[in-house]
Amino acid sequence: MSSMPYPTASDLIDFVTSATIPVGFAEMFMAAASRAWERDTRWQPFLSSGAIETATFSRMRGEALFGGDIGFLSVSNVAIDGLVMPPSRYELKYRNTNGPARAIFFHDFQTRALGSPVVTGVFGYCLTLPDDAQLAILQKGAAAAFRWLSSSAAGDVRSETAGPVKIEYSVSQGQDRISRCEAEYNDAVSRYRRSDI
């Protein structure tokens, strides 16, 4: 299954149609917005590459291994101190139906007494970026773009010229748009933010 990538500079330029943003700046804004999304939602990664990876965890809590910032989309192998656990000795636990497993629970006490687990699987929150997450990341990039446009304006009015079209707009109105973009981003983050179990 292929993953839908994070929004790009082209997506931002299309999204912010009322202003001219140099491609290099748009790339910078979107890269920062994607990093902010993972930091703010507390999922590392949020968007999985779909590749099978291996992660070593330092410890378990009781009979459970919590992924921390990692979500378990699938698990193909669990080993503790080099001993491969059969799937019948553990199960993935989900916090809710929307999202990855948050923990691996082990069924017997002997497993809990062993050392550091090594898990092989697909990690992340999702394989395909949800539409509202895509829009939120664009909103974060747009807020940065509007902030940049506003900071380079002289006075309260800024103008952009593209061929025969000249657009003038108020920098203070731009602040309102920045606030709206940031509020919509924050609303989406709150829906996806990883909470402790």
ZADRENMAR-91369 format. One line per 5 residues: number of its first residue (from 0); their letters; for each residue y, x, z of N, C-alpha, C. Coordinates in Angstrom, 3 decimals. Example, Ala and Ser with C-alpha at 12.3 -4.5 7.8 and 13.67 -1.06 7.14 Angstrom:
<marses>
0) AS) -5.690 13.190 7.800 -4.500 12.300 7.800 -3.300 13.200 7.800; -2.250 12.850 7.080 -1.060 13.670 7.140 0.030 12.900 7.870
</marses>
This chain:
<marses>
0) MSSMP) -1.165 0.843 0.000 0.000 0.000 0.000 1.239 0.897 0.000; 2.134 0.711 -0.946 3.329 1.538 -0.990 4.397 0.960 -0.082; 5.224 1.846 0.455 6.256 1.375 1.356 7.587 1.257 0.626; 8.365 0.272 1.045 9.707 0.102 0.526 10.574 1.110 1.259; 11.262 2.000 0.558 12.006 3.057 1.241 13.240 2.503 1.947
5) YPTAS) 13.797 3.357 2.791 15.071 3.010 3.408 16.099 2.824 2.301; 17.162 2.045 2.546 18.199 1.865 1.529 18.790 3.213 1.125; 19.244 3.289 -0.109 19.767 4.536 -0.668 21.273 4.479 -0.867; 21.828 5.590 -1.328 23.252 5.648 -1.658 23.598 4.619 -2.729; 22.734 4.444 -3.721 22.976 3.445 -4.770 23.035 2.041 -4.194
10) DLIDF) 22.143 1.754 -3.227 22.162 0.444 -2.574 23.484 0.223 -1.858; 23.969 1.269 -1.179 25.243 1.152 -0.470 26.391 0.930 -1.438; 26.420 1.682 -2.529 27.490 1.530 -3.514 27.474 0.122 -4.095; 26.288 -0.426 -4.359 26.178 -1.808 -4.843 26.608 -2.805 -3.770; 26.280 -2.507 -2.517 26.581 -3.406 -1.408 28.083 -3.473 -1.129
15) VTSAT) 28.737 -2.322 -1.186 30.172 -2.235 -0.924 30.875 -2.208 -2.273; 30.968 -3.341 -2.908 31.490 -3.398 -4.283 33.000 -3.344 -4.360; 33.706 -3.561 -3.253 35.168 -3.633 -3.305 35.842 -2.274 -3.175; 35.096 -1.210 -3.052 35.706 0.103 -2.870 34.892 1.152 -3.608; 35.544 2.237 -3.935 34.884 3.346 -4.601 34.466 4.367 -3.555
20) IPVGF) 33.189 4.636 -3.508 32.651 5.609 -2.557 31.956 6.694 -3.360; 32.367 7.953 -3.210 31.666 9.033 -3.911 30.187 9.060 -3.510; 29.325 9.348 -4.476 27.880 9.332 -4.245 27.488 10.235 -3.078; 28.062 11.409 -2.988 27.728 12.328 -1.897 28.011 11.730 -0.531; 29.136 11.025 -0.415 29.462 10.371 0.843 28.503 9.211 1.105
25) AEMFM) 28.191 8.432 0.083 27.268 7.307 0.234 25.899 7.810 0.704; 25.427 8.933 0.137 24.150 9.510 0.566 24.205 9.912 2.033; 25.313 10.516 2.429 25.486 10.937 3.820 25.507 9.718 4.753; 26.239 8.666 4.375 26.314 7.465 5.210 24.946 6.813 5.367; 24.166 6.749 4.276 22.864 6.082 4.345 21.837 6.919 5.105
30) AAASR) 21.878 8.230 4.945 20.962 9.082 5.711 21.246 8.926 7.207; 22.526 8.894 7.562 22.898 8.720 8.970 22.490 7.334 9.466; 22.653 6.313 8.636 22.289 4.946 9.029 20.779 4.824 9.254; 19.979 5.458 8.401 18.514 5.422 8.561 18.084 6.133 9.834; 18.712 7.286 10.116 18.400 8.008 11.366 18.814 7.175 12.578
35) AWERD) 19.986 6.539 12.487 20.471 5.706 13.591 19.518 4.544 13.842; 18.980 3.958 12.767 18.046 2.826 12.910 16.823 3.246 13.731; 16.247 4.392 13.402 15.069 4.851 14.144 15.440 5.188 15.590; 16.583 5.821 15.787 17.017 6.149 17.152 17.284 4.873 17.949; 18.000 3.931 17.362 18.418 2.729 18.085 17.268 1.746 18.323
40) TRWQP) 16.302 1.676 17.394 15.153 0.787 17.598 14.084 1.449 18.462; 14.175 2.755 18.620 13.235 3.544 19.421 11.827 3.570 18.830; 11.729 3.498 17.506 10.445 3.664 16.808 10.553 4.916 15.947; 9.630 5.873 16.160 9.636 7.125 15.411 8.266 7.335 14.776; 8.047 7.051 13.538 9.014 6.483 12.596 9.018 4.954 12.672
45) FLSSG) 10.050 4.358 12.155 10.074 2.900 12.000 9.302 2.571 10.732; 9.721 3.152 9.634 9.071 2.936 8.337 8.012 4.010 8.135; 6.772 3.595 8.140 5.657 4.515 7.982 5.529 4.956 6.526; 5.125 6.186 6.341 4.833 6.678 4.988 3.493 6.136 4.501; 2.692 5.627 5.419 1.360 5.140 5.080 0.306 6.246 5.103
50) AIETA) 0.738 7.471 5.330 -0.191 8.604 5.370 -0.956 8.608 6.695; -2.192 9.054 6.623 -2.996 9.208 7.838 -2.557 10.500 8.512; -2.210 10.384 9.788 -1.699 11.519 10.558 -2.483 11.649 11.852; -2.274 12.769 12.526 -2.911 13.004 13.814 -1.832 13.317 14.836; -1.930 12.696 15.996 -0.971 12.934 17.080 -1.736 13.207 18.363
55) TFSRM) -1.254 14.184 19.123 -1.835 14.515 20.422 -0.920 13.967 21.500; -1.504 13.276 22.462 -0.741 12.680 23.546 -1.016 13.450 24.821; -0.013 13.609 25.638 -0.153 14.455 26.820 -0.956 13.808 27.942; -0.853 12.491 28.063 -1.588 11.871 29.161 -1.766 10.379 28.910; -2.624 9.813 29.739 -2.864 8.371 29.706 -2.341 7.795 31.014
60) RGEAL) -2.086 6.500 31.009 -1.708 5.780 32.234 -2.837 4.819 32.556; -3.585 5.138 33.603 -4.727 4.300 33.946 -5.726 4.308 32.808; -6.106 3.120 32.355 -7.079 3.019 31.263 -6.404 2.926 29.897; -5.098 3.146 29.844 -4.373 2.945 28.591 -3.670 4.207 28.113; -3.597 4.306 26.815 -2.792 5.328 26.155 -1.649 4.583 25.484
65) FGGDI) -0.428 4.843 25.926 0.744 4.200 25.334 1.326 5.131 24.292; 1.702 4.568 23.153 2.190 5.368 22.041 3.595 5.911 22.207; 4.329 5.461 23.207 5.716 5.892 23.341 6.517 5.379 22.160; 7.176 6.266 21.441 7.975 5.876 20.275 7.113 5.600 19.049; 5.809 5.877 19.141 4.910 5.719 17.999 4.233 4.356 18.069
70) GFLSV) 4.228 3.652 16.965 3.442 2.427 16.855 2.150 2.751 16.130; 1.075 2.097 16.495 -0.214 2.306 15.848 -0.427 1.203 14.819; -0.246 1.510 13.533 -0.520 0.528 12.487 -2.021 0.428 12.237; -2.697 1.552 12.307 -4.158 1.580 12.251 -4.627 2.862 12.924; -5.819 2.814 13.461 -6.397 3.989 14.114 -7.784 4.196 13.523
75) SNVAI) -8.017 5.407 13.006 -9.318 5.700 12.414 -10.179 6.583 13.318; -9.535 7.241 14.308 -10.294 8.152 15.152 -9.529 8.389 16.451; -10.261 8.400 17.569 -9.696 8.778 18.859 -10.645 9.801 19.462; -10.102 10.940 19.846 -10.908 11.982 20.482 -10.208 12.410 21.769; -11.009 12.656 22.802 -10.470 13.147 24.065 -11.281 14.375 24.443
80) DGLVM) -10.575 15.486 24.626 -11.227 16.773 24.908 -12.298 17.089 23.876; -12.032 16.773 22.618 -12.949 17.060 21.526 -14.064 16.042 21.354; -14.180 15.109 22.271 -15.225 14.091 22.209 -14.688 12.876 21.454; -15.302 12.565 20.314 -14.873 11.421 19.513 -15.372 10.142 20.172; -14.441 9.234 20.389 -14.761 7.955 21.020 -15.210 6.952 19.963
85) PPSRY) -16.340 6.289 20.163 -16.711 5.224 19.218 -15.726 4.060 19.382; -15.433 3.358 18.301 -14.480 2.235 18.376 -14.842 1.186 19.427; -16.095 1.099 19.809 -16.494 0.115 20.824 -15.963 0.478 22.217; -15.483 1.695 22.398 -14.992 2.128 23.716 -13.485 1.959 23.878; -12.812 1.498 22.814 -11.361 1.296 22.928 -10.923 0.143 22.030
90) ELKYR) -9.740 -0.375 22.307 -9.165 -1.410 21.447 -7.643 -1.246 21.413; -7.070 -1.648 20.296 -5.617 -1.617 20.143 -5.029 -2.846 20.823; -3.917 -2.646 21.521 -3.235 -3.750 22.203 -1.852 -3.939 21.592; -1.563 -5.183 21.265 -0.301 -5.547 20.630 0.599 -6.244 21.636; 1.879 -5.967 21.560 2.845 -6.652 22.437 3.108 -8.068 21.920
95) NTNGP) 3.179 -8.190 20.593 3.345 -9.502 19.966 2.745 -9.427 18.562; 2.807 -10.508 17.836 2.177 -10.542 16.513 3.009 -9.863 15.436; 4.271 -9.589 15.714 5.145 -8.933 14.727 5.337 -7.478 15.099; 4.571 -6.620 14.518 4.742 -5.207 14.799 3.426 -4.509 15.050; 3.514 -3.226 15.317 2.306 -2.416 15.486 1.704 -2.552 16.882
100) ARAIF) 0.507 -2.025 17.025 -0.087 -1.929 18.357 0.741 -0.936 19.158; 0.888 -1.220 20.428 1.708 -0.377 21.295 0.877 0.551 22.170; -0.413 0.219 22.304 -1.249 0.989 23.220 -2.698 0.933 22.768; -3.463 1.880 23.291 -4.911 1.881 23.117 -5.503 1.767 24.517; -6.306 0.721 24.728 -6.955 0.516 26.024 -8.407 0.955 25.911
105) FHDFQ) -8.861 1.705 26.916 -10.231 2.196 26.951 -11.056 1.323 27.888; -12.326 1.108 27.535 -13.167 0.159 28.245 -13.950 0.727 29.428; -13.957 2.036 29.610 -14.741 2.538 30.739 -13.982 3.602 31.512; -14.344 3.730 32.772 -13.642 4.622 33.679 -13.775 6.090 33.283; -14.940 6.508 32.772 -15.139 7.904 32.423 -14.123 8.362 31.376
110) TRALG) -13.793 7.507 30.431 -12.811 7.867 29.414 -11.468 8.132 30.068; -11.105 7.308 31.037 -9.815 7.468 31.684 -9.712 8.781 32.438; -10.808 9.310 32.901 -10.775 10.529 33.699 -10.648 11.791 32.840; -10.807 11.650 31.541 -10.756 12.818 30.665 -9.323 13.228 30.347; -9.174 14.241 29.496 -7.874 14.845 29.214 -7.043 14.185 28.139
115) SPVVT) -6.328 15.010 27.374 -5.341 14.556 26.401 -5.981 13.943 25.160; -5.619 12.702 24.839 -6.166 12.037 23.653 -5.528 12.552 22.366; -6.337 12.629 21.322 -5.866 12.962 19.973 -6.216 11.753 19.109; -5.188 11.158 18.498 -5.382 9.929 17.727 -5.082 10.211 16.259; -5.958 9.753 15.386 -5.752 9.838 13.946 -5.584 8.426 13.421
120) GVFGY) -4.544 8.235 12.631 -4.289 6.902 12.094 -2.991 6.855 11.320; -2.512 5.656 11.112 -1.235 5.432 10.429 -0.258 4.973 11.506; 0.855 5.712 11.628 1.814 5.471 12.697 3.130 4.944 12.138; 3.812 4.148 12.938 5.118 3.608 12.575 5.202 2.158 13.000; 6.319 1.526 12.681 6.477 0.103 12.976 5.944 -0.744 11.826
125) CLTLP) 6.197 -0.298 10.591 5.805 -1.106 9.432 5.591 -0.216 8.209; 4.881 -0.747 7.234 4.678 -0.065 5.952 5.720 -0.479 4.922; 6.276 -1.660 5.096 7.304 -2.175 4.199 8.500 -2.586 5.048; 9.663 -2.089 4.694 10.864 -2.374 5.461 11.217 -3.860 5.354; 11.285 -4.581 6.472 11.655 -5.996 6.427 13.068 -6.173 5.841
130) DDAQL) 13.273 -7.302 5.177 14.563 -7.558 4.532 15.729 -7.478 5.505; 15.567 -8.035 6.717 16.689 -8.009 7.654 16.955 -6.602 8.183; 15.933 -5.770 8.254 16.131 -4.370 8.647 16.853 -3.619 7.526; 16.465 -3.881 6.281 17.134 -3.258 5.128 18.622 -3.617 5.140; 18.923 -4.899 5.344 20.311 -5.343 5.378 21.063 -4.702 6.543
135) AILQK) 20.429 -4.604 7.694 21.077 -4.004 8.862 21.423 -2.539 8.607; 20.524 -1.801 7.985 20.784 -0.391 7.688 21.922 -0.278 6.678; 21.950 -1.184 5.707 23.089 -1.213 4.770 24.387 -1.525 5.514; 24.341 -2.438 6.477 25.534 -2.772 7.262 26.031 -1.536 8.016; 25.108 -0.765 8.575 25.486 0.459 9.309 26.136 1.461 8.353
140) GAAAA) 25.548 1.627 7.169 26.138 2.519 6.174 27.488 2.016 5.694; 27.608 0.688 5.516 28.874 0.101 5.070 29.955 0.297 6.121; 29.609 0.142 7.395 30.596 0.357 8.462 31.130 1.790 8.402; 30.237 2.747 8.185 30.670 4.147 8.071 31.547 4.341 6.836; 31.172 3.706 5.728 31.966 3.824 4.499 33.349 3.215 4.684
145) FRWLS) 33.410 2.032 5.282 34.709 1.386 5.513 35.555 2.189 6.501; 34.905 2.773 7.502 35.627 3.615 8.463 36.224 4.826 7.740; 35.438 5.428 6.845 35.922 6.580 6.078 37.083 6.169 5.175; 36.934 5.036 4.500 38.015 4.554 3.635 39.276 4.279 4.448; 39.118 3.684 5.611 40.270 3.363 6.460 40.942 4.619 6.989
150) SSAAG) 40.150 5.615 7.341 40.728 6.831 7.924 41.522 7.637 6.908; 41.219 7.458 5.641 41.945 8.216 4.618 43.123 7.426 4.051; 43.357 6.225 4.603 44.471 5.391 4.125 45.767 5.787 4.809; 46.856 5.708 4.073 48.178 5.954 4.638 48.778 4.595 4.983; 49.171 4.416 6.237 49.746 3.134 6.626 48.677 2.073 6.742
155) DVRSE) 49.098 0.812 6.611 48.180 -0.300 6.799 47.569 -0.790 5.492; 48.095 -0.367 4.348 47.604 -0.857 3.062 46.988 0.295 2.288; 45.853 0.032 1.727 45.139 1.033 0.914 44.887 0.415 -0.444; 44.897 1.241 -1.485 44.583 0.718 -2.810 43.525 1.591 -3.464; 42.723 0.954 -4.273 41.685 1.618 -5.055 41.896 1.220 -6.506
160) TAGPV) 41.780 2.181 -7.409 41.932 1.899 -8.832 40.650 2.285 -9.544; 40.131 1.357 -10.328 38.948 1.605 -11.144 39.261 1.086 -12.539; 39.612 1.999 -13.434 40.007 1.589 -14.785 41.264 0.745 -14.720; 41.279 -0.393 -15.376 42.483 -1.225 -15.374 42.638 -2.072 -14.111; 41.674 -2.003 -13.185 41.704 -2.847 -11.992 42.210 -2.045 -10.805
165) KIEYS) 43.201 -2.609 -10.118 43.716 -1.993 -8.893 43.518 -2.995 -7.765; 42.853 -2.552 -6.701 42.587 -3.408 -5.552 43.383 -2.869 -4.370; 44.149 -3.736 -3.731 44.855 -3.369 -2.516 44.273 -4.179 -1.372; 44.119 -3.529 -0.238 43.597 -4.235 0.917 44.188 -3.655 2.177; 44.142 -4.446 3.223 44.701 -4.056 4.508 43.679 -3.253 5.292
170) VSQGQ) 44.127 -2.126 5.825 43.244 -1.307 6.647 42.840 -2.077 7.906; 43.747 -2.856 8.474 43.405 -3.618 9.677 42.350 -4.675 9.362; 42.392 -5.259 8.164 41.331 -6.177 7.771 40.018 -5.411 7.602; 40.121 -4.160 7.176 38.934 -3.312 7.073 38.283 -3.109 8.432; 39.104 -3.029 9.482 38.564 -2.890 10.843 37.738 -4.112 11.220
175) DRISR) 38.204 -5.290 10.793 37.431 -6.506 11.053 36.071 -6.440 10.360; 36.067 -5.944 9.140 34.806 -5.843 8.395 33.878 -4.822 9.049; 34.444 -3.712 9.522 33.647 -2.707 10.233 32.998 -3.345 11.453; 33.792 -4.102 12.206 33.270 -4.760 13.419 32.148 -5.738 13.080; 32.317 -6.506 11.997 31.268 -7.456 11.594 29.994 -6.718 11.192
180) CEAEY) 30.159 -5.649 10.401 28.981 -4.866 9.979 28.250 -4.305 11.191; 28.994 -3.749 12.137 28.364 -3.163 13.317 27.701 -4.227 14.184; 28.324 -5.403 14.293 27.736 -6.488 15.087 26.427 -6.968 14.455; 26.392 -7.113 13.144 25.163 -7.544 12.472 24.072 -6.488 12.596; 24.454 -5.218 12.502 23.499 -4.130 12.695 22.911 -4.202 14.108
185) NDAVS) 23.786 -4.325 15.106 23.330 -4.360 16.498 22.434 -5.566 16.780; 22.725 -6.702 16.156 21.863 -7.879 16.310 20.451 -7.584 15.795; 20.372 -6.951 14.632 19.059 -6.622 14.065 18.330 -5.592 14.921; 19.055 -4.591 15.402 18.434 -3.584 16.273 17.807 -4.261 17.483; 18.507 -5.220 18.061 17.983 -5.869 19.268 16.681 -6.625 18.976
190) RYRRS) 16.506 -7.099 17.743 15.249 -7.793 17.389 14.081 -6.835 17.252; 14.353 -5.587 16.871 13.274 -4.625 16.615 13.134 -3.554 17.688; 14.055 -3.469 18.610 14.030 -2.368 19.594 12.741 -2.383 20.388; 12.122 -1.223 20.443 10.900 -1.050 21.227 11.268 -1.112 22.702; 10.547 -1.921 23.429 10.759 -2.000 24.885 9.537 -1.420 25.567
195) DI) 9.726 -0.983 26.770 8.599 -0.438 27.523 7.654 -1.559 27.920; 6.388 -1.242 27.918 5.371 -2.232 28.308 5.295 -2.271 29.808
</marses>
